[in-house]
Amino acid sequence: MPSLDTKNIDWENLPFGYVKTDFNIRYYYKDGKWTGGDLFTDETIEVSIAAPALHYGQQAFEGLKAFNTKDGRIVVFRPDENSERINRSCERIKMPLIPKELFLEALKKVVIANKSYIPPYGTGASLYIRPLIFGNGQKIGLGPAPEYIFMILVTPVGPYYKGGFKPVKALVLDHFDRAAPEGLGDCKVGGNYAAGLPGGEYGHEKGFPIVLYLDSKEKKYVDEFGTSNFIGIKGDKYITPKSISILDSITNKSLAKIAEEYLGLKVERRPISIDELDSFDEIGAVGTAAVVTPVSELHFNDRIVKFGDSTGVGEKITKLYKTLTQLQYGEIEDKFGWLYEIK
């Protein structure tokens, strides 16, 4: 697919999909050291047929965004957190760590090289950034790869869900598992998302754009949505699950801080029983791609629990969404130091 002429991109109606940009960046790990940092125009990668990434799923990735701000800056939201998280994933599945300096260098180079694809301020779109590391080289027996490739691709995107910040209905699953206890549920590795495909497709067939997983051991506690963390508002509390099987969401972490500082809410990270859900005022699915998606209804067996006001959107979740997006676009002061400026 050829690059789009940026003058002809309909920024305000961009889907959340892949658009070829001008460059991606790649680094290579061999003999105990990283080399590279070169920009490529090619969309393909040469991978050994015996690569552990292909046979044993030895790969991890991240997702973050760059924005054109109101005052004309290019910023990336909290990349230091993504650097730390991808290294936690690497450590768990025996891949080399990516030095923070290298991660940020790669980020800066690839964003600058593709800056004409960062959607203009006011369009509601952003530049999605996908860092990826995987095991390459010849290793047919089970074990860490002899070589690795770290790369970053970027693409301009619109809202993850069509319609943007609008309520959706969710299906609670008690007969599908996303991740095993003590497994890799807290890591951003492809296997978790592949494992979630059957449950996600089951939900889509039933007419639900998102599904909510319960804990894999007892089926009594909320884990997370298929691609997002769970948050709930109950009175003056911001509540999110505490579990070893869910991803440490940077968006969730940021919203929790905003809930405390801007809304005066008390943040609780604790197990949430499925029987407690009908006592929540508002519920949302949160993550980098969608930021916050209000959930108007949860369907669980024969139960339907409704949230928010008559439109299915609650006041506090709306405020959380607006505050975070205003911060990302430079419309309000970044008093937390979350915006990493690209110059």
HELIX and SHEET records of a PDB file:
HELIX    1   1 THR A    6  ASN A    8  5                                   3    
HELIX    2   2 TRP A   11  ASN A   13  5                                   3    
HELIX    3   3 PRO A   52  TYR A   56  1                                   5    
HELIX    4   4 PRO A   79  ARG A   92  1                                  14    
HELIX    5   5 LYS A  100  ALA A  113  1                                  14    
HELIX    6   6 LYS A  115  TYR A  117  5                                   3    
HELIX    7   7 GLY A  190  ALA A  195  1                                   6    
HELIX    8   8 LEU A  197  GLU A  205  1                                   9    
HELIX    9   9 ILE A  250  LEU A  263  1                                  14    
HELIX   10  10 ILE A  274  SER A  279  5                                   6    
HELIX   11  11 GLU A  315  GLN A  328  1                                  14    
SHEET    1   A 5 LYS A  33  PHE A  40  0                                        
SHEET    2   A 5 ASN A  24  LYS A  30 -1                                        
SHEET    3   A 5 GLU A 147  VAL A 157 -1                                        
SHEET    4   A 5 SER A 126  ASN A 136 -1                                        
SHEET    5   A 5 GLN A  59  PHE A  61 -1                                        
SHEET    1   B 7 LYS A  33  PHE A  40  0                                        
SHEET    2   B 7 ASN A  24  LYS A  30 -1                                        
SHEET    3   B 7 GLU A 147  VAL A 157 -1                                        
SHEET    4   B 7 SER A 126  ASN A 136 -1                                        
SHEET    5   B 7 LEU A  64  ASN A  68 -1                                        
SHEET    6   B 7 ILE A  74  PHE A  77 -1                                        
SHEET    7   B 7 LEU A 339  GLU A 341 -1                                        
SHEET    1   C 8 VAL A 222  PHE A 225  0                                        
SHEET    2   C 8 ILE A 210  LEU A 214 -1                                        
SHEET    3   C 8 VAL A 168  LEU A 173  1                                        
SHEET    4   C 8 VAL A 291  PHE A 300  1                                        
SHEET    5   C 8 GLU A 282  GLY A 287 -1                                        
SHEET    6   C 8 ASN A 229  LYS A 234 -1                                        
SHEET    7   C 8 LYS A 237  PRO A 241 -1                                        
SHEET    8   C 8 LYS A 266  ARG A 270  1                                        
SHEET    1   D 5 VAL A 222  PHE A 225  0                                        
SHEET    2   D 5 ILE A 210  LEU A 214 -1                                        
SHEET    3   D 5 VAL A 168  LEU A 173  1                                        
SHEET    4   D 5 VAL A 291  PHE A 300  1                                        
SHEET    5   D 5 ARG A 303  LYS A 306 -1                                        
END                                                                             
